[in-house]
Amino acid sequence: MYYLEADKKKEFFAEFGANDKDTGSSEAQIAMFSYRIAHLTEHLKKNRKDFHTQRSLIMLVGKRRKLLDYLSTKDITRYREIVSKLGLRR
């Protein structure tokens, strides 16, 4: 069983993208990364010595950071909107 079903992904893309098929927008990708980061963080709280997952989490945070930096230089209003919607610190 996967932790993220296809209908859950469509829900994310519909909320943060232009429509439910908009998988490429920065906002949709940032939202997906944030969900995955939260999931991996909960896993690591239970399994402290899972270093493979820890490395994956660090890489995901870096990818999200790069997308957020790109969005802040491209369109600052979209950046501020997604940060406030997801409750990210910056």
C-alpha positions in Angstrom: 0.0 0.0 0.0 1.3 3.4 -0.9 1.0 6.3 1.4 -0.3 8.6 -1.4 -3.1 7.3 -3.6 -3.8 8.7 -7.1 -7.0 10.5 -6.0 -5.1 12.2 -3.2 -2.6 13.5 -5.8 -5.4 14.8 -8.0 -6.8 16.6 -5.0 -3.5 18.3 -4.4 -3.1 19.2 -8.1 -6.7 20.6 -8.2 -6.1 22.7 -5.1 -2.7 24.1 -5.9 -2.5 23.8 -9.7 -4.6 25.3 -12.4 -6.7 22.0 -12.6 -6.4 18.4 -11.5 -4.1 17.5 -14.4 -1.7 20.4 -13.7 1.2 18.4 -12.3 4.0 20.6 -13.5 3.2 23.9 -11.8 5.6 25.0 -9.0 2.9 25.3 -6.5 1.6 21.8 -7.1 5.1 20.3 -6.8 5.9 22.3 -3.7 2.6 21.1 -2.1 3.4 17.4 -3.0 6.9 17.8 -1.6 5.6 19.3 1.6 3.2 16.4 2.0 6.0 13.8 1.4 8.3 15.7 3.8 5.6 15.6 6.6 5.1 11.9 6.0 8.8 11.1 6.1 9.2 13.3 9.2 6.6 11.2 11.0 8.3 8.0 9.9 11.7 9.2 11.2 10.2 10.1 14.6 9.4 6.5 15.1 12.5 5.0 13.3 15.4 7.2 14.4 18.1 5.0 12.8 16.6 4.8 9.3 19.4 6.7 7.7 18.2 6.0 4.1 14.9 7.7 4.8 16.8 10.5 6.5 18.9 11.1 3.4 15.7 11.1 1.2 14.1 13.6 3.5 17.1 15.9 3.2 17.1 15.7 -0.6 13.3 16.4 -0.7 13.8 19.5 1.5 16.5 20.7 -0.9 14.3 20.2 -3.9 11.4 22.1 -2.3 13.9 24.9 -1.3 15.1 25.2 -4.9 11.5 25.4 -6.2 10.6 28.0 -3.6 13.7 30.0 -4.6 12.7 29.8 -8.2 9.2 30.9 -7.5 10.3 33.8 -5.4 12.4 35.2 -8.2 9.8 34.5 -10.9 6.6 35.7 -9.1 6.8 36.9 -5.5 3.0 37.1 -5.0 2.6 33.4 -6.0 5.5 32.6 -3.6 4.0 34.4 -0.7 0.6 32.8 -1.4 2.0 29.2 -1.4 4.1 29.8 1.7 1.1 31.2 3.6 -1.2 28.4 2.3 1.2 25.6 3.4 2.3 27.3 6.6 6.0 27.1 5.7 8.7 29.1 7.6 11.1 31.2 5.6 
